[in-house]
Amino acid sequence: MADQPAPFEDRLRLVELLDRVLDKGVVLRGDVTISVAGIDLLYLELNLLLSSVETLRERGAWPDGA
């Protein structure tokens, strides 16, 4: 069965979701630990901020000169 393109309504919903995320902003946090035989070898703490520059400037989180 051939892959068919997503219906227009589904693509519109994705655009709306992306618009809301960029308008409000999203913070994703996570931790990754790699261990062997119960000994931690590597630990990563991940923090990701996804937002539009306009939203960050409105909230004072983006320097005006940048």
N, C-alpha and C positions, 0 to 999 in steps of 0.2 A: 504494500500500500504506500503510495507516494505521500510525502509530507505536504500538507496544505498550509498556506499562509494563515496566520491568526486572523479571525474576524476583526472588522474595523472597531467594534465595540471593545474587544479585549485590548487592542492597541491603545485606544483612547483611555481606558482605565489605567494602563501602565503609565501613560503620560500624566494623568491626574495624580497618581501616586508619587511619581517623581517630583511633580510640582509641589505637592504638600510636604514631602521630605525636605526639599531645598528651602521651602518657605519657613518651616518650623525648625529644622535641624534635627539630626539624630546622632547620638553618641553610642558607639559599640565598644564594649570592653570584653576582654577575654584573657585567659591565662593558658599557656602551653608549657607542659613539663615533659621533657624527654628523659627517661631513665632506663637503665639496664641493670637487671638483677637487684632491683630495689635501691639503686644508687642514682640520685638525680644528677644528670650530666648537663642539662641545659634547661633554663627557665626563661620564658618570655612573657612579659606583661604587655598586652596590646591595647591601645586606646586609639580609636578612630572617630574623628568628627567629620560628619558630612553635612554641609550647609552651603548656602549661596553666600557670596561675598556681601551682597546687599543686606542680607539678614544679619550677618556678623557685624557689619558697620552700624546697623540700627541698634543693636544690643551693646555696642561699645567693645566688642571683642576683637576688632580688627583695627590696626592703626591706620589713621587717615592718609599718611604719607606712603603707605605700601601699595 
